[in-house]
């Protein structure tokens, strides 16, 4: 499976090749963020941390960027089995 880099994340977002988990959709709504805010976070952000799931060994990336209103936020993403970007969660940095 290809490595999860910020360039790969941006390419997948630009190609609209991503899926938003139910949890992430709920978090977007709770924080009054839109899908465009999420895309901006991923397109302007940097990977600040990589995490490995202990059971599945999947690599997740924490991306810190900005919403359209320039509010700092983070999103946790991973590559799905078919190469699609999966957005696990998103949240504001307060």
PDB file with one MODEL, atoms N, CA, C and O in Angstrom:
MODEL        1
ATOM      1  N   UNK A   1       0.842  -1.177   0.000  1.00  0.00           N
ATOM      2  CA  UNK A   1       0.000   0.000   0.000  1.00  0.00           C
ATOM      3  C   UNK A   1       0.888   1.242   0.000  1.00  0.00           C
ATOM      4  O   UNK A   1       1.911   1.263   0.685  1.00  0.00           O
ATOM      5  N   UNK A   2       0.512   2.296  -0.768  1.00  0.00           N
ATOM      6  CA  UNK A   2       1.332   3.500  -0.827  1.00  0.00           C
ATOM      7  C   UNK A   2       1.427   4.185   0.537  1.00  0.00           C
ATOM      8  O   UNK A   2       0.531   4.074   1.374  1.00  0.00           O
ATOM      9  N   UNK A   3       2.528   4.891   0.733  1.00  0.00           N
ATOM     10  CA  UNK A   3       2.735   5.603   1.990  1.00  0.00           C
ATOM     11  C   UNK A   3       1.780   6.787   2.069  1.00  0.00           C
ATOM     12  O   UNK A   3       1.457   7.404   1.053  1.00  0.00           O
ATOM     13  N   UNK A   4       1.338   7.095   3.260  1.00  0.00           N
ATOM     14  CA  UNK A   4       0.421   8.204   3.498  1.00  0.00           C
ATOM     15  C   UNK A   4       1.242   9.479   3.698  1.00  0.00           C
ATOM     16  O   UNK A   4       1.757   9.732   4.787  1.00  0.00           O
ATOM     17  N   UNK A   5       1.355  10.275   2.639  1.00  0.00           N
ATOM     18  CA  UNK A   5       2.090  11.536   2.680  1.00  0.00           C
ATOM     19  C   UNK A   5       1.098  12.679   2.502  1.00  0.00           C
ATOM     20  O   UNK A   5      -0.038  12.460   2.081  1.00  0.00           O
ATOM     21  N   UNK A   6       1.524  13.891   2.819  1.00  0.00           N
ATOM     22  CA  UNK A   6       0.640  15.037   2.647  1.00  0.00           C
ATOM     23  C   UNK A   6       0.329  15.243   1.162  1.00  0.00           C
ATOM     24  O   UNK A   6      -0.778  15.654   0.814  1.00  0.00           O
ATOM     25  N   UNK A   7       1.293  14.962   0.292  1.00  0.00           N
ATOM     26  CA  UNK A   7       1.041  15.090  -1.148  1.00  0.00           C
ATOM     27  C   UNK A   7      -0.036  14.102  -1.592  1.00  0.00           C
ATOM     28  O   UNK A   7      -0.912  14.455  -2.381  1.00  0.00           O
ATOM     29  N   UNK A   8       0.024  12.883  -1.097  1.00  0.00           N
ATOM     30  CA  UNK A   8      -0.987  11.873  -1.448  1.00  0.00           C
ATOM     31  C   UNK A   8      -2.355  12.280  -0.907  1.00  0.00           C
ATOM     32  O   UNK A   8      -3.361  12.153  -1.605  1.00  0.00           O
ATOM     33  N   UNK A   9      -2.396  12.765   0.322  1.00  0.00           N
ATOM     34  CA  UNK A   9      -3.655  13.228   0.907  1.00  0.00           C
ATOM     35  C   UNK A   9      -4.250  14.336   0.047  1.00  0.00           C
ATOM     36  O   UNK A   9      -5.435  14.299  -0.284  1.00  0.00           O
ATOM     37  N   UNK A  10      -3.441  15.312  -0.311  1.00  0.00           N
ATOM     38  CA  UNK A  10      -3.936  16.436  -1.135  1.00  0.00           C
ATOM     39  C   UNK A  10      -4.430  15.962  -2.493  1.00  0.00           C
ATOM     40  O   UNK A  10      -5.469  16.420  -2.970  1.00  0.00           O
ATOM     41  N   UNK A  11      -3.703  15.056  -3.113  1.00  0.00           N
ATOM     42  CA  UNK A  11      -4.134  14.533  -4.411  1.00  0.00           C
ATOM     43  C   UNK A  11      -5.476  13.822  -4.307  1.00  0.00           C
ATOM     44  O   UNK A  11      -6.332  13.984  -5.177  1.00  0.00           O
ATOM     45  N   UNK A  12      -5.665  13.043  -3.262  1.00  0.00           N
ATOM     46  CA  UNK A  12      -6.930  12.329  -3.080  1.00  0.00           C
ATOM     47  C   UNK A  12      -8.078  13.298  -2.807  1.00  0.00           C
ATOM     48  O   UNK A  12      -9.189  13.092  -3.295  1.00  0.00           O
ATOM     49  N   UNK A  13      -7.823  14.342  -2.037  1.00  0.00           N
ATOM     50  CA  UNK A  13      -8.860  15.349  -1.771  1.00  0.00           C
ATOM     51  C   UNK A  13      -9.215  16.070  -3.069  1.00  0.00           C
ATOM     52  O   UNK A  13     -10.393  16.243  -3.382  1.00  0.00           O
ATOM     53  N   UNK A  14      -8.212  16.484  -3.817  1.00  0.00           N
ATOM     54  CA  UNK A  14      -8.468  17.184  -5.090  1.00  0.00           C
ATOM     55  C   UNK A  14      -9.250  16.314  -6.072  1.00  0.00           C
ATOM     56  O   UNK A  14     -10.062  16.820  -6.846  1.00  0.00           O
ATOM     57  N   UNK A  15      -9.002  15.006  -6.038  1.00  0.00           N
ATOM     58  CA  UNK A  15      -9.698  14.069  -6.923  1.00  0.00           C
ATOM     59  C   UNK A  15     -11.053  13.644  -6.346  1.00  0.00           C
ATOM     60  O   UNK A  15     -11.767  12.846  -6.952  1.00  0.00           O
ATOM     61  N   UNK A  16     -11.403  14.184  -5.167  1.00  0.00           N
ATOM     62  CA  UNK A  16     -12.637  13.810  -4.459  1.00  0.00           C
ATOM     63  C   UNK A  16     -12.687  12.316  -4.193  1.00  0.00           C
ATOM     64  O   UNK A  16     -13.755  11.704  -4.193  1.00  0.00           O
ATOM     65  N   UNK A  17     -11.514  11.738  -3.967  1.00  0.00           N
ATOM     66  CA  UNK A  17     -11.394  10.309  -3.698  1.00  0.00           C
ATOM     67  C   UNK A  17     -11.229  10.096  -2.191  1.00  0.00           C
ATOM     68  O   UNK A  17     -10.208   9.592  -1.724  1.00  0.00           O
ATOM     69  N   UNK A  18     -12.259  10.493  -1.452  1.00  0.00           N
ATOM     70  CA  UNK A  18     -12.218  10.321  -0.004  1.00  0.00           C
ATOM     71  C   UNK A  18     -13.618  10.007   0.515  1.00  0.00           C
ATOM     72  O   UNK A  18     -14.622  10.307  -0.130  1.00  0.00           O
ATOM     73  N   UNK A  19     -13.655   9.398   1.686  1.00  0.00           N
ATOM     74  CA  UNK A  19     -14.905   9.077   2.362  1.00  0.00           C
ATOM     75  C   UNK A  19     -14.837   9.643   3.774  1.00  0.00           C
ATOM     76  O   UNK A  19     -13.791   9.605   4.422  1.00  0.00           O
ATOM     77  N   UNK A  20     -15.954  10.163   4.235  1.00  0.00           N
ATOM     78  CA  UNK A  20     -16.036  10.739   5.574  1.00  0.00           C
ATOM     79  C   UNK A  20     -16.802   9.767   6.464  1.00  0.00           C
ATOM     80  O   UNK A  20     -17.938   9.403   6.159  1.00  0.00           O
ATOM     81  N   UNK A  21     -16.186   9.352   7.555  1.00  0.00           N
ATOM     82  CA  UNK A  21     -16.860   8.431   8.482  1.00  0.00           C
ATOM     83  C   UNK A  21     -18.057   9.126   9.124  1.00  0.00           C
ATOM     84  O   UNK A  21     -18.145  10.354   9.138  1.00  0.00           O
ATOM     85  N   UNK A  22     -18.961   8.333   9.645  1.00  0.00           N
ATOM     86  CA  UNK A  22     -20.121   8.884  10.356  1.00  0.00           C
ATOM     87  C   UNK A  22     -19.641   9.747  11.524  1.00  0.00           C
ATOM     88  O   UNK A  22     -20.173  10.830  11.767  1.00  0.00           O
ATOM     89  N   UNK A  23     -18.641   9.260  12.236  1.00  0.00           N
ATOM     90  CA  UNK A  23     -18.104  10.026  13.369  1.00  0.00           C
ATOM     91  C   UNK A  23     -17.577  11.382  12.908  1.00  0.00           C
ATOM     92  O   UNK A  23     -17.861  12.400  13.539  1.00  0.00           O
ATOM     93  N   UNK A  24     -16.818  11.408  11.819  1.00  0.00           N
ATOM     94  CA  UNK A  24     -16.270  12.664  11.311  1.00  0.00           C
ATOM     95  C   UNK A  24     -17.391  13.606  10.873  1.00  0.00           C
ATOM     96  O   UNK A  24     -17.309  14.812  11.110  1.00  0.00           O
ATOM     97  N   UNK A  25     -18.438  13.071  10.237  1.00  0.00           N
ATOM     98  CA  UNK A  25     -19.571  13.891   9.810  1.00  0.00           C
ATOM     99  C   UNK A  25     -20.266  14.517  11.018  1.00  0.00           C
ATOM    100  O   UNK A  25     -20.671  15.679  10.974  1.00  0.00           O
ATOM    101  N   UNK A  26     -20.400  13.750  12.088  1.00  0.00           N
ATOM    102  CA  UNK A  26     -21.003  14.273  13.318  1.00  0.00           C
ATOM    103  C   UNK A  26     -20.136  15.360  13.930  1.00  0.00           C
ATOM    104  O   UNK A  26     -20.648  16.372  14.408  1.00  0.00           O
ATOM    105  N   UNK A  27     -18.821  15.155  13.916  1.00  0.00           N
ATOM    106  CA  UNK A  27     -17.898  16.158  14.457  1.00  0.00           C
ATOM    107  C   UNK A  27     -17.921  17.439  13.626  1.00  0.00           C
ATOM    108  O   UNK A  27     -17.866  18.536  14.182  1.00  0.00           O
ATOM    109  N   UNK A  28     -18.003  17.312  12.312  1.00  0.00           N
ATOM    110  CA  UNK A  28     -18.130  18.495  11.454  1.00  0.00           C
ATOM    111  C   UNK A  28     -19.359  19.302  11.861  1.00  0.00           C
ATOM    112  O   UNK A  28     -19.294  20.518  12.037  1.00  0.00           O
ATOM    113  N   UNK A  29     -20.471  18.601  12.005  1.00  0.00           N
ATOM    114  CA  UNK A  29     -21.717  19.269  12.380  1.00  0.00           C
ATOM    115  C   UNK A  29     -21.608  19.904  13.759  1.00  0.00           C
ATOM    116  O   UNK A  29     -22.025  21.047  13.945  1.00  0.00           O
ATOM    117  N   UNK A  30     -21.055  19.183  14.728  1.00  0.00           N
ATOM    118  CA  UNK A  30     -20.920  19.704  16.095  1.00  0.00           C
ATOM    119  C   UNK A  30     -20.066  20.966  16.148  1.00  0.00           C
ATOM    120  O   UNK A  30     -20.321  21.860  16.955  1.00  0.00           O
ATOM    121  N   UNK A  31     -19.050  21.038  15.284  1.00  0.00           N
ATOM    122  CA  UNK A  31     -18.140  22.192  15.278  1.00  0.00           C
ATOM    123  C   UNK A  31     -18.533  23.237  14.237  1.00  0.00           C
ATOM    124  O   UNK A  31     -17.771  24.166  13.972  1.00  0.00           O
ATOM    125  N   UNK A  32     -19.720  23.088  13.645  1.00  0.00           N
ATOM    126  CA  UNK A  32     -20.208  24.017  12.616  1.00  0.00           C
ATOM    127  C   UNK A  32     -19.230  24.154  11.455  1.00  0.00           C
ATOM    128  O   UNK A  32     -18.999  25.254  10.954  1.00  0.00           O
ATOM    129  N   UNK A  33     -18.663  23.040  11.036  1.00  0.00           N
ATOM    130  CA  UNK A  33     -17.753  23.003   9.894  1.00  0.00           C
ATOM    131  C   UNK A  33     -18.467  22.350   8.718  1.00  0.00           C
ATOM    132  O   UNK A  33     -19.368  21.532   8.900  1.00  0.00           O
ATOM    133  N   UNK A  34     -18.055  22.722   7.515  1.00  0.00           N
ATOM    134  CA  UNK A  34     -18.615  22.144   6.302  1.00  0.00           C
ATOM    135  C   UNK A  34     -17.597  21.205   5.672  1.00  0.00           C
ATOM    136  O   UNK A  34     -16.450  21.121   6.111  1.00  0.00           O
ATOM    137  N   UNK A  35     -18.036  20.506   4.641  1.00  0.00           N
ATOM    138  CA  UNK A  35     -17.125  19.640   3.896  1.00  0.00           C
ATOM    139  C   UNK A  35     -16.022  20.474   3.245  1.00  0.00           C
ATOM    140  O   UNK A  35     -14.895  20.003   3.086  1.00  0.00           O
ATOM    141  N   UNK A  36     -16.348  21.716   2.869  1.00  0.00           N
ATOM    142  CA  UNK A  36     -15.326  22.598   2.292  1.00  0.00           C
ATOM    143  C   UNK A  36     -14.279  22.982   3.337  1.00  0.00           C
ATOM    144  O   UNK A  36     -13.101  23.131   3.012  1.00  0.00           O
ATOM    145  N   UNK A  37     -14.707  23.142   4.591  1.00  0.00           N
ATOM    146  CA  UNK A  37     -13.741  23.378   5.674  1.00  0.00           C
ATOM    147  C   UNK A  37     -12.813  22.183   5.823  1.00  0.00           C
ATOM    148  O   UNK A  37     -11.599  22.342   5.952  1.00  0.00           O
ATOM    149  N   UNK A  38     -13.391  20.981   5.805  1.00  0.00           N
ATOM    150  CA  UNK A  38     -12.586  19.765   5.912  1.00  0.00           C
ATOM    151  C   UNK A  38     -11.568  19.689   4.779  1.00  0.00           C
ATOM    152  O   UNK A  38     -10.392  19.407   5.009  1.00  0.00           O
ATOM    153  N   UNK A  39     -12.024  19.941   3.559  1.00  0.00           N
ATOM    154  CA  UNK A  39     -11.096  19.913   2.423  1.00  0.00           C
ATOM    155  C   UNK A  39      -9.987  20.942   2.604  1.00  0.00           C
ATOM    156  O   UNK A  39      -8.829  20.657   2.300  1.00  0.00           O
ATOM    157  N   UNK A  40     -10.322  22.132   3.093  1.00  0.00           N
ATOM    158  CA  UNK A  40      -9.312  23.170   3.293  1.00  0.00           C
ATOM    159  C   UNK A  40      -8.308  22.766   4.365  1.00  0.00           C
ATOM    160  O   UNK A  40      -7.113  23.027   4.229  1.00  0.00           O
ATOM    161  N   UNK A  41      -8.789  22.129   5.430  1.00  0.00           N
ATOM    162  CA  UNK A  41      -7.887  21.647   6.490  1.00  0.00           C
ATOM    163  C   UNK A  41      -6.862  20.695   5.889  1.00  0.00           C
ATOM    164  O   UNK A  41      -5.668  20.797   6.174  1.00  0.00           O
ATOM    165  N   UNK A  42      -7.329  19.774   5.061  1.00  0.00           N
ATOM    166  CA  UNK A  42      -6.435  18.775   4.474  1.00  0.00           C
ATOM    167  C   UNK A  42      -5.538  19.372   3.394  1.00  0.00           C
ATOM    168  O   UNK A  42      -4.399  18.935   3.228  1.00  0.00           O
ATOM    169  N   UNK A  43      -6.036  20.365   2.659  1.00  0.00           N
ATOM    170  CA  UNK A  43      -5.241  20.965   1.588  1.00  0.00           C
ATOM    171  C   UNK A  43      -4.214  21.969   2.091  1.00  0.00           C
ATOM    172  O   UNK A  43      -3.190  22.182   1.443  1.00  0.00           O
ATOM    173  N   UNK A  44      -4.476  22.591   3.246  1.00  0.00           N
ATOM    174  CA  UNK A  44      -3.538  23.585   3.786  1.00  0.00           C
ATOM    175  C   UNK A  44      -2.667  23.023   4.891  1.00  0.00           C
ATOM    176  O   UNK A  44      -1.720  23.669   5.340  1.00  0.00           O
ATOM    177  N   UNK A  45      -2.991  21.815   5.328  1.00  0.00           N
ATOM    178  CA  UNK A  45      -2.360  21.286   6.527  1.00  0.00           C
ATOM    179  C   UNK A  45      -1.044  20.576   6.321  1.00  0.00           C
ATOM    180  O   UNK A  45      -0.557  20.399   5.205  1.00  0.00           O
ATOM    181  N   UNK A  46      -0.499  20.183   7.439  1.00  0.00           N
ATOM    182  CA  UNK A  46       0.736  19.398   7.504  1.00  0.00           C
ATOM    183  C   UNK A  46       0.476  18.197   8.404  1.00  0.00           C
ATOM    184  O   UNK A  46      -0.313  18.273   9.346  1.00  0.00           O
ATOM    185  N   UNK A  47       1.141  17.102   8.108  1.00  0.00           N
ATOM    186  CA  UNK A  47       1.068  15.941   8.985  1.00  0.00           C
ATOM    187  C   UNK A  47       1.908  16.251  10.220  1.00  0.00           C
ATOM    188  O   UNK A  47       3.107  16.510  10.122  1.00  0.00           O
ATOM    189  N   UNK A  48       1.260  16.220  11.382  1.00  0.00           N
ATOM    190  CA  UNK A  48       1.981  16.516  12.620  1.00  0.00           C
ATOM    191  C   UNK A  48       2.280  15.264  13.427  1.00  0.00           C
ATOM    192  O   UNK A  48       3.102  15.282  14.343  1.00  0.00           O
ATOM    193  N   UNK A  49       1.601  14.173  13.073  1.00  0.00           N
ATOM    194  CA  UNK A  49       1.813  12.923  13.806  1.00  0.00           C
ATOM    195  C   UNK A  49       1.333  11.754  12.952  1.00  0.00           C
ATOM    196  O   UNK A  49       0.376  11.872  12.187  1.00  0.00           O
ATOM    197  N   UNK A  50       2.014  10.637  13.100  1.00  0.00           N
ATOM    198  CA  UNK A  50       1.570   9.378  12.501  1.00  0.00           C
ATOM    199  C   UNK A  50       1.295   8.408  13.642  1.00  0.00           C
ATOM    200  O   UNK A  50       2.033   8.357  14.626  1.00  0.00           O
ATOM    201  N   UNK A  51       0.231   7.649  13.493  1.00  0.00           N
ATOM    202  CA  UNK A  51      -0.150   6.686  14.524  1.00  0.00           C
ATOM    203  C   UNK A  51      -0.339   5.325  13.862  1.00  0.00           C
ATOM    204  O   UNK A  51      -0.781   5.240  12.717  1.00  0.00           O
ATOM    205  N   UNK A  52      -0.003   4.273  14.585  1.00  0.00           N
ATOM    206  CA  UNK A  52      -0.222   2.915  14.081  1.00  0.00           C
ATOM    207  C   UNK A  52      -1.244   2.226  14.973  1.00  0.00           C
ATOM    208  O   UNK A  52      -1.089   2.154  16.192  1.00  0.00           O
ATOM    209  N   UNK A  53      -2.302   1.718  14.325  1.00  0.00           N
ATOM    210  CA  UNK A  53      -3.320   0.953  15.055  1.00  0.00           C
ATOM    211  C   UNK A  53      -2.691  -0.344  15.557  1.00  0.00           C
ATOM    212  O   UNK A  53      -2.109  -1.085  14.764  1.00  0.00           O
ATOM    213  N   UNK A  54      -2.794  -0.635  16.847  1.00  0.00           N
ATOM    214  CA  UNK A  54      -2.146  -1.840  17.375  1.00  0.00           C
ATOM    215  C   UNK A  54      -2.695  -3.140  16.790  1.00  0.00           C
ATOM    216  O   UNK A  54      -1.932  -4.077  16.554  1.00  0.00           O
ATOM    217  N   UNK A  55      -3.997  -3.210  16.556  1.00  0.00           N
ATOM    218  CA  UNK A  55      -4.597  -4.463  16.106  1.00  0.00           C
ATOM    219  C   UNK A  55      -4.475  -4.660  14.595  1.00  0.00           C
ATOM    220  O   UNK A  55      -4.169  -5.758  14.131  1.00  0.00           O
ATOM    221  N   UNK A  56      -4.715  -3.600  13.835  1.00  0.00           N
ATOM    222  CA  UNK A  56      -4.725  -3.730  12.370  1.00  0.00           C
ATOM    223  C   UNK A  56      -3.396  -3.340  11.733  1.00  0.00           C
ATOM    224  O   UNK A  56      -3.134  -3.672  10.576  1.00  0.00           O
ATOM    225  N   UNK A  57      -2.564  -2.640  12.487  1.00  0.00           N
ATOM    226  CA  UNK A  57      -1.262  -2.149  11.996  1.00  0.00           C
ATOM    227  C   UNK A  57      -1.422  -1.058  10.938  1.00  0.00           C
ATOM    228  O   UNK A  57      -0.447  -0.688  10.283  1.00  0.00           O
ATOM    229  N   UNK A  58      -2.643  -0.539  10.763  1.00  0.00           N
ATOM    230  CA  UNK A  58      -2.875   0.544   9.804  1.00  0.00           C
ATOM    231  C   UNK A  58      -2.232   1.830  10.305  1.00  0.00           C
ATOM    232  O   UNK A  58      -2.182   2.093  11.507  1.00  0.00           O
ATOM    233  N   UNK A  59      -1.746   2.621   9.365  1.00  0.00           N
ATOM    234  CA  UNK A  59      -1.138   3.908   9.685  1.00  0.00           C
ATOM    235  C   UNK A  59      -2.187   4.999   9.528  1.00  0.00           C
ATOM    236  O   UNK A  59      -2.865   5.083   8.504  1.00  0.00           O
ATOM    237  N   UNK A  60      -2.312   5.834  10.555  1.00  0.00           N
ATOM    238  CA  UNK A  60      -3.185   7.003  10.499  1.00  0.00           C
ATOM    239  C   UNK A  60      -2.298   8.239  10.569  1.00  0.00           C
ATOM    240  O   UNK A  60      -1.205   8.206  11.134  1.00  0.00           O
ATOM    241  N   UNK A  61      -2.786   9.327   9.985  1.00  0.00           N
ATOM    242  CA  UNK A  61      -2.054  10.590  10.033  1.00  0.00           C
ATOM    243  C   UNK A  61      -2.939  11.659  10.647  1.00  0.00           C
ATOM    244  O   UNK A  61      -4.128  11.749  10.340  1.00  0.00           O
ATOM    245  N   UNK A  62      -2.352  12.467  11.516  1.00  0.00           N
ATOM    246  CA  UNK A  62      -3.028  13.624  12.074  1.00  0.00           C
ATOM    247  C   UNK A  62      -2.561  14.828  11.267  1.00  0.00           C
ATOM    248  O   UNK A  62      -1.374  15.152  11.238  1.00  0.00           O
ATOM    249  N   UNK A  63      -3.514  15.482  10.614  1.00  0.00           N
ATOM    250  CA  UNK A  63      -3.209  16.635   9.762  1.00  0.00           C
ATOM    251  C   UNK A  63      -3.743  17.891  10.437  1.00  0.00           C
ATOM    252  O   UNK A  63      -4.927  17.973  10.762  1.00  0.00           O
ATOM    253  N   UNK A  64      -2.862  18.871  10.648  1.00  0.00           N
ATOM    254  CA  UNK A  64      -3.273  20.155  11.228  1.00  0.00           C
ATOM    255  C   UNK A  64      -3.281  21.200  10.123  1.00  0.00           C
ATOM    256  O   UNK A  64      -2.288  21.397   9.422  1.00  0.00           O
ATOM    257  N   UNK A  65      -4.426  21.869   9.982  1.00  0.00           N
ATOM    258  CA  UNK A  65      -4.582  22.910   8.972  1.00  0.00           C
ATOM    259  C   UNK A  65      -5.574  23.950   9.457  1.00  0.00           C
ATOM    260  O   UNK A  65      -5.772  24.133  10.658  1.00  0.00           O
ATOM    261  N   UNK A  66      -6.205  24.640   8.482  1.00  0.00           N
ATOM    262  CA  UNK A  66      -7.137  25.720   8.821  1.00  0.00           C
ATOM    263  C   UNK A  66      -8.447  25.567   8.069  1.00  0.00           C
ATOM    264  O   UNK A  66      -8.477  25.152   6.911  1.00  0.00           O
ATOM    265  N   UNK A  67      -9.534  25.912   8.758  1.00  0.00           N
ATOM    266  CA  UNK A  67     -10.850  25.953   8.110  1.00  0.00           C
ATOM    267  C   UNK A  67     -10.875  27.164   7.175  1.00  0.00           C
ATOM    268  O   UNK A  67      -9.917  27.934   7.114  1.00  0.00           O
ATOM    269  N   UNK A  68     -11.973  27.317   6.457  1.00  0.00           N
ATOM    270  CA  UNK A  68     -12.104  28.469   5.561  1.00  0.00           C
ATOM    271  C   UNK A  68     -12.107  29.791   6.310  1.00  0.00           C
ATOM    272  O   UNK A  68     -11.775  30.832   5.743  1.00  0.00           O
ATOM    273  N   UNK A  69     -12.484  29.751   7.591  1.00  0.00           N
ATOM    274  CA  UNK A  69     -12.474  30.952   8.436  1.00  0.00           C
ATOM    275  C   UNK A  69     -11.155  31.131   9.168  1.00  0.00           C
ATOM    276  O   UNK A  69     -11.061  31.938  10.093  1.00  0.00           O
ATOM    277  N   UNK A  70     -10.136  30.384   8.758  1.00  0.00           N
ATOM    278  CA  UNK A  70      -8.784  30.462   9.316  1.00  0.00           C
ATOM    279  C   UNK A  70      -8.703  29.973  10.762  1.00  0.00           C
ATOM    280  O   UNK A  70      -7.795  30.356  11.499  1.00  0.00           O
ATOM    281  N   UNK A  71      -9.647  29.131  11.162  1.00  0.00           N
ATOM    282  CA  UNK A  71      -9.606  28.528  12.492  1.00  0.00           C
ATOM    283  C   UNK A  71      -8.764  27.258  12.402  1.00  0.00           C
ATOM    284  O   UNK A  71      -8.956  26.443  11.500  1.00  0.00           O
ATOM    285  N   UNK A  72      -7.834  27.092  13.337  1.00  0.00           N
ATOM    286  CA  UNK A  72      -6.970  25.922  13.333  1.00  0.00           C
ATOM    287  C   UNK A  72      -7.766  24.675  13.708  1.00  0.00           C
ATOM    288  O   UNK A  72      -8.558  24.686  14.651  1.00  0.00           O
ATOM    289  N   UNK A  73      -7.541  23.605  12.954  1.00  0.00           N
ATOM    290  CA  UNK A  73      -8.266  22.355  13.179  1.00  0.00           C
ATOM    291  C   UNK A  73      -7.378  21.185  12.784  1.00  0.00           C
ATOM    292  O   UNK A  73      -6.371  21.351  12.094  1.00  0.00           O
ATOM    293  N   UNK A  74      -7.772  19.996  13.237  1.00  0.00           N
ATOM    294  CA  UNK A  74      -7.054  18.777  12.885  1.00  0.00           C
ATOM    295  C   UNK A  74      -8.025  17.739  12.364  1.00  0.00           C
ATOM    296  O   UNK A  74      -9.205  17.725  12.714  1.00  0.00           O
ATOM    297  N   UNK A  75      -7.498  16.875  11.519  1.00  0.00           N
ATOM    298  CA  UNK A  75      -8.253  15.743  11.017  1.00  0.00           C
ATOM    299  C   UNK A  75      -7.365  14.515  11.090  1.00  0.00           C
ATOM    300  O   UNK A  75      -6.160  14.592  10.848  1.00  0.00           O
ATOM    301  N   UNK A  76      -7.965  13.386  11.426  1.00  0.00           N
ATOM    302  CA  UNK A  76      -7.248  12.118  11.439  1.00  0.00           C
ATOM    303  C   UNK A  76      -7.738  11.326  10.232  1.00  0.00           C
ATOM    304  O   UNK A  76      -8.938  11.117  10.053  1.00  0.00           O
ATOM    305  N   UNK A  77      -6.779  10.886   9.401  1.00  0.00           N
ATOM    306  CA  UNK A  77      -7.110  10.198   8.156  1.00  0.00           C
ATOM    307  C   UNK A  77      -6.270   8.937   8.008  1.00  0.00           C
ATOM    308  O   UNK A  77      -5.233   8.777   8.652  1.00  0.00           O
ATOM    309  N   UNK A  78      -6.749   8.040   7.138  1.00  0.00           N
ATOM    310  CA  UNK A  78      -5.985   6.845   6.793  1.00  0.00           C
ATOM    311  C   UNK A  78      -6.341   6.479   5.356  1.00  0.00           C
ATOM    312  O   UNK A  78      -7.306   6.994   4.792  1.00  0.00           O
ATOM    313  N   UNK A  79      -5.555   5.590   4.779  1.00  0.00           N
ATOM    314  CA  UNK A  79      -5.878   5.055   3.462  1.00  0.00           C
ATOM    315  C   UNK A  79      -6.734   3.816   3.630  1.00  0.00           C
ATOM    316  O   UNK A  79      -6.398   2.917   4.402  1.00  0.00           O
ATOM    317  N   UNK A  80      -7.839   3.771   2.906  1.00  0.00           N
ATOM    318  CA  UNK A  80      -8.683   2.586   2.916  1.00  0.00           C
ATOM    319  C   UNK A  80      -8.046   1.490   2.081  1.00  0.00           C
ATOM    320  O   UNK A  80      -7.042   1.718   1.406  1.00  0.00           O
ATOM    321  N   UNK A  81      -8.625   0.310   2.126  1.00  0.00           N
ATOM    322  CA  UNK A  81      -8.071  -0.841   1.405  1.00  0.00           C
ATOM    323  C   UNK A  81      -8.036  -0.629  -0.102  1.00  0.00           C
ATOM    324  O   UNK A  81      -7.187  -1.201  -0.785  1.00  0.00           O
ATOM    325  N   UNK A  82      -8.943   0.182  -0.630  1.00  0.00           N
ATOM    326  CA  UNK A  82      -8.971   0.434  -2.074  1.00  0.00           C
ATOM    327  C   UNK A  82      -8.200   1.687  -2.470  1.00  0.00           C
ATOM    328  O   UNK A  82      -8.266   2.112  -3.623  1.00  0.00           O
ATOM    329  N   UNK A  83      -7.466   2.288  -1.523  1.00  0.00           N
ATOM    330  CA  UNK A  83      -6.657   3.470  -1.811  1.00  0.00           C
ATOM    331  C   UNK A  83      -7.370   4.786  -1.595  1.00  0.00           C
ATOM    332  O   UNK A  83      -6.781   5.853  -1.766  1.00  0.00           O
ATOM    333  N   UNK A  84      -8.639   4.715  -1.220  1.00  0.00           N
ATOM    334  CA  UNK A  84      -9.408   5.922  -0.923  1.00  0.00           C
ATOM    335  C   UNK A  84      -8.989   6.483   0.427  1.00  0.00           C
ATOM    336  O   UNK A  84      -8.696   5.727   1.353  1.00  0.00           O
ATOM    337  N   UNK A  85      -8.961   7.805   0.541  1.00  0.00           N
ATOM    338  CA  UNK A  85      -8.681   8.446   1.816  1.00  0.00           C
ATOM    339  C   UNK A  85      -9.919   8.333   2.701  1.00  0.00           C
ATOM    340  O   UNK A  85     -11.031   8.624   2.260  1.00  0.00           O
ATOM    341  N   UNK A  86      -9.727   7.914   3.937  1.00  0.00           N
ATOM    342  CA  UNK A  86     -10.831   7.800   4.890  1.00  0.00           C
ATOM    343  C   UNK A  86     -10.600   8.838   5.987  1.00  0.00           C
ATOM    344  O   UNK A  86      -9.564   8.833   6.653  1.00  0.00           O
ATOM    345  N   UNK A  87     -11.574   9.724   6.165  1.00  0.00           N
ATOM    346  CA  UNK A  87     -11.512  10.726   7.205  1.00  0.00           C
ATOM    347  C   UNK A  87     -12.154  10.123   8.450  1.00  0.00           C
ATOM    348  O   UNK A  87     -13.356   9.859   8.473  1.00  0.00           O
ATOM    349  N   UNK A  88     -11.350   9.908   9.478  1.00  0.00           N
ATOM    350  CA  UNK A  88     -11.808   9.256  10.695  1.00  0.00           C
ATOM    351  C   UNK A  88     -12.486  10.251  11.633  1.00  0.00           C
ATOM    352  O   UNK A  88     -13.549   9.972  12.188  1.00  0.00           O
ATOM    353  N   UNK A  89     -11.861  11.409  11.801  1.00  0.00           N
ATOM    354  CA  UNK A  89     -12.443  12.460  12.650  1.00  0.00           C
ATOM    355  C   UNK A  89     -11.869  13.809  12.246  1.00  0.00           C
ATOM    356  O   UNK A  89     -10.887  13.896  11.508  1.00  0.00           O
ATOM    357  N   UNK A  90     -12.495  14.833  12.739  1.00  0.00           N
ATOM    358  CA  UNK A  90     -12.043  16.223  12.539  1.00  0.00           C
ATOM    359  C   UNK A  90     -12.476  17.011  13.757  1.00  0.00           C
ATOM    360  O   UNK A  90     -13.545  16.764  14.315  1.00  0.00           O
ATOM    361  N   UNK A  91     -11.641  17.971  14.176  1.00  0.00           N
ATOM    362  CA  UNK A  91     -11.969  18.745  15.366  1.00  0.00           C
ATOM    363  C   UNK A  91     -11.205  20.067  15.343  1.00  0.00           C
ATOM    364  O   UNK A  91     -10.136  20.180  14.743  1.00  0.00           O
ATOM    365  N   UNK A  92     -11.783  21.060  16.012  1.00  0.00           N
ATOM    366  CA  UNK A  92     -11.158  22.371  16.129  1.00  0.00           C
ATOM    367  C   UNK A  92     -10.086  22.344  17.207  1.00  0.00           C
ATOM    368  O   UNK A  92     -10.189  21.592  18.177  1.00  0.00           O
ATOM    369  N   UNK A  93      -9.066  23.157  17.036  1.00  0.00           N
ATOM    370  CA  UNK A  93      -8.033  23.346  18.060  1.00  0.00           C
ATOM    371  C   UNK A  93      -8.408  24.616  18.813  1.00  0.00           C
ATOM    372  O   UNK A  93      -8.408  25.711  18.251  1.00  0.00           O
ATOM    373  N   UNK A  94      -8.725  24.451  20.078  1.00  0.00           N
ATOM    374  CA  UNK A  94      -9.184  25.615  20.862  1.00  0.00           C
ATOM    375  C   UNK A  94      -8.148  26.004  21.883  1.00  0.00           C
ATOM    376  O   UNK A  94      -8.351  26.957  22.635  1.00  0.00           O
TER     377      UNK A  94
ENDMDL
END
